[in-house]
Amino acid sequence: VGAAWRAAGVEMGSKVAIFGLGSVGLA
């Protein structure tokens, strides 16, 4: 269970980071 949560957290974190960089690039 821990590994699954960790993988989900990494995936979500990467999406948030990409979205954040995209927002900064568009700004």
N, C-alpha and C positions, 0 to 999 in steps of 0.2 A: 504493500500500500504506500509506504514511504517513497519508494522509487517512482511509482506512478504519479504521486503528488508532485514530486521534485521535477519530473519530466514535464508535467502540465505547467508548473510554475515557470520553467525555463522557456517553454513555448510562448506562454502569455507574456513573459518579460520581453522576449525578442520582438513580439508583435507590437508591444507598447513602445519599445525603443525605436522600431522602424517607423511607427506612426508619429512619434515625437520628432524624429529627424525629418520626416516628410513635412510635418507642420512647420518646422523651423525653416525648411527650404522654401516652402510656399510663402512664408511670411515676408 
